Amino acid sequence: MKCILQDEEMSLIKKVELEGSKISGVSSLAQGVPWYGVPEPIQEFVMEKIRKGETNRYSIVPGIPELRQQVALRYYKNNSVEVDFENEIVITAGAIQAISSVLLTILEKDEEVMLLDPCYASYDGCIKLSRGNPVYSSLDENLDIDVQDVLSKINSKTKAIIISNPNNPTGSIFTIEKIKQILDAIDGKDIYLILDEVYDEFLYDGNFFESGINLYKKYKKNLILVNSWSKTFGMTGRRVGYFLADSNITKEVLKVHDGLVTCAPVHSQWAALASFEIYDRWIGKVRKELQKRRDYTIQEMNKLSSYIEFGTPKAAYFLFPRFKYTEKDYEECLKILHESKVALVPGSGFGNRGRGHFRICFGRDFDDLSSGIEKLGKYFNK
């Protein structure tokens, strides 16, 4: 048997988590799973749907209409952009299934998908699973998009560009002006910009994030937006997200989506629908807690400046330090795991630009976070 991905290894995020699960007493700052669970009002709503038997059957393939309508309504309320929820929004089993379905639809064998470097590790596998080839554009020294480098790498084989904004793992926010420059360059061409905005609600220090939805009407033939409830509402295990695109795109992607999953888990779709009743109150609460965790992490990690250096994340819930004394991030993270019982993600798992770095998730339980950072301090200062 020959698997398309047989020459690929599990992402370093998953490998570290797996290795750490075999060791007792590990403080995990690796996988990007927030400390909070699904809010109680959402759980109660879903339990009522379960009792009524409203989760026992498939939904229609694009998802529960009321949920798609609420997604469209939120874009209208926040951005004054009208979206046709019936034809332009598809509910998926998480953001990564949305991206996979899009790539399986649009890619021919050996066509190219451009990724920023560093970027979320699973994009690479999605591209290869779709028989495409990833190519990379490195972020600049400020961990921002180098637009000219992106444009210089577009060629006759380019089919898509995937951008996580805000960025995982760096916590950078890319301006709408830079996104627009890329869209201007591909406007009218058979190339798609896929914007993954799953960390759009996690912002710090008054930093502003402008969604790509504000460019949707002008560039809808080339722009695909992806988002998820996983991080925002503690639903990483529920697997529910969506993509938004022109109806000519969604009608083709729906065929792949149907073949892969038939529909997103129905109980998860109801959970997502319930989120709109508490959305702004919940996000406000989470942002305050994350700001505290981010500030604490920066304060404590600054004490280790003889060994590491890092920029201040503007968004998401990750810190991306660089080891000052080695480029062998994977080996060093394994050493830290086994000697100090702290799980970190090696930076090279996010691309060549991440080599010599490691990622910390500060969105974890505070006891785990403080314990992990304390152990790191002892490791570096031994």
Secondary structure, DSSP 8 states (H G I E B T S, - for coil): ---TTTT----HHHHHHHHHHTSTT-EE--S---S--S-HHHHHHHHHHHHTTTTSS---TT--HHHHHHHHHHHHHHH-----HHHHEEEESSHHHHHHHHHHHH--TT-EEEEEES--THHHHHHHHTT-EEEEEE--TTS---HHHHHHT--TTEEEEEEESS-TTT-----HHHHHHHHHHHTTSS-EEEEE-TTTT-B-TT-----GGGGHHHHTTTEEEEEESTTTTT-TTT--EEEE--HHHHHHHHHHHHHHHSSS-HHHHHHHHHHTTTHHHHHHHHHHHHHHHHHHHHHHHHTTTTTEE----SBTTEE--EESS-S-HHHHHHHHHHHH-EE-EEGGGG-GGGTTBEEEE-SS-HHHHHHHHHHHHHHHT-
